[in-house]
Amino acid sequence: MDIYETVLILKPVMSDPEVADFVEKTKQTIVEDGGEIVAQEIWGRRKLTHVIGKNREGVYTFFKYKANVGLLKKLNHNFSISDSIMRNMTVLAQDRKMREKKKKPKVKAAAPAAVAGVQE
């Protein structure tokens, strides 16, 4: 199982108890299908950078969980048909060691004259 991070922007008309209920249902869906919650946060109401469906703000929630691809597809389907979600994004989380391994050292380019073997 891989570790995924999902950020949801919920409609601002949802009350705090409704948001908490939505988060609990999402956590329950993840656990029932064999996933494991690593972290979960409600970031609260924030102003959006641009208007989404006539809304200037949204309620942000964050999930970090272990899941297989089947569960990921099910969650994506549930998010797409939900009326409460304005936007969602899921990414594969990588730990810091993996990111540092993937970075390649920068190599300075030599001057064009030195590369051609021409000396002035």
N, C-alpha and C positions, 0 to 999 in steps of 0.2 A: 504494500500500500504506500502511496505517495502522500505527502503533506501538501494541502492546498490552502490558499487564503482567499476568502470571498468578502467583498464589500458590497453592501446593498444600500441604495438610497430609497427610503420609503417616503410615501406622500406625507406632507406636513400636517394634514388634517387628522392624522392618527394621534390619539391620546397616548400618554405614557403607558397606561395599562394595556392598551391595544398593541403597542410596540413590544412590550414585554411578553405578551401572549404570542405574538408572531415569532419572536426569537425562540421561545420555548418550543413551539411547534416545529420550527426549523431544526433545532437541536435534536428533538425527538425523532424526526425523519432521518437525520444522519446516524443516530445511534441504532435505530431499528434496522437499518440496512447494512449494518456491519461496520460503520465508521466509528471514529473516536474523536471527541472534541478535545482539542489541545488548548485553545483559548477562545474567548468570546467577549466582546465589548460592545456597549452601546455608546457611540460617540456623541449622540444627541443631535439637536437641530443646528444646522449650519446653513449659511447663505450659499447659494449655488453661484458658480462663475457665469452661467448663462441660464436663460429661462428654459425649463423643461415642462412642457404641457401647461403653460401659464403659471407655473410655480416658481417662486424666487428662492425658496429654501426647501430643505429636505431633512429627514432624519437618517443619519448614517449609522449603520451597524457593521460589525466586523466579526468574521468567523475564521478560525484557523483549525483545521481538522485533518485527520488521516482518512483516506477513502480510496476505493477502487474506481475504475473508469465507469462502471455501471451506475454507481451511486452519483457520480458527477453528472452523468447524462440525466438522471432522474431529477436532481436538484435544478439543473439548468432548465428542464422542461417546466418544473413547478414555478420557478422564478418567472419564466416567460408568460405563463398564463395567469399569474397573480395580478389582481387589480391594485394591490397595495404597493407594488414595487415600481419605481420610476426607472431606475437603472441598476444593473448588477454587473460585477466583474469578478471573475475567478482566475487566479494565477497559480501556477505550480511554485510552491515556496522552496527556496534553496537555502541551505545553511551557509554561513559565512565562509567556511573552508572550501566549499564547492565553487563559490563565486570567485575566490582568490585563485583557485586552480585554473579557472577558465580564462582569467586575465593573462594576456601575453605581454611579455616585457616589450617596451617600446625600443625600436632600433632607429638610431639616427641615420638619416639619409646622407650619403656622402655628396660632396659637391660634384656637379656634372663633369667638370674638367678632370677631377681625380678618378672618376669612374671610367672615363674614356682613355685614361693613360696619357693624356696630353699635359705637358708641363709648359708653363709660360715663362 
